[in-house]
């Protein structure tokens, strides 16, 4: 079972970003503060504690909010 989740971002905004993991009911499961440089950024998250199911990842920064659906098997 995969223990890590990699999130790649490409941004023109340098600075802090918040990554939030929500379960399918919208309950906060995890939250992490990230720092993005201009261009491509690769962030590694430990997800070994997540039970199998559907999750939503929200990535918030000055550019706005992006939401991604993730399925943990």
Residue pairs with C-beta under 8 A, 6 or more apart in sequence:
1 48
1 73
2 47
3 46
3 47
3 48
4 44
4 45
4 46
4 47
4 48
5 44
5 45
5 47
5 70
6 42
6 43
6 44
6 45
7 19
7 42
7 43
7 45
7 57
7 59
7 68
8 40
8 41
8 42
8 43
9 17
9 36
9 40
9 41
9 43
9 59
10 39
10 40
10 41
11 17
11 36
11 38
11 39
11 41
11 61
11 63
12 38
12 63
13 36
13 38
13 61
13 62
13 63
14 36
14 37
14 38
15 35
15 36
15 61
15 62
16 33
16 34
16 35
16 36
16 61
17 33
17 34
17 35
17 36
17 59
17 60
17 61
18 31
18 32
18 33
18 34
18 58
18 59
18 60
18 61
19 31
19 32
19 33
19 34
19 43
19 45
19 57
19 58
19 59
19 60
20 28
20 30
20 31
20 57
20 58
20 60
21 28
21 29
21 30
21 31
21 45
21 47
21 50
21 55
21 56
21 57
21 70
22 28
22 29
22 55
22 56
22 57
22 58
23 29
23 53
23 54
23 55
23 56
24 53
24 54
24 55
24 56
29 50
29 55
30 45
30 47
30 50
32 43
32 45
34 41
34 43
36 61
47 72
50 72
51 72
52 72
52 73
53 71
53 72
54 69
54 70
54 71
54 72
55 69
55 70
55 71
55 72
56 67
56 68
56 69
56 70
57 67
57 68
57 69
57 70
58 65
58 66
58 67
59 65
59 66
59 67
59 68
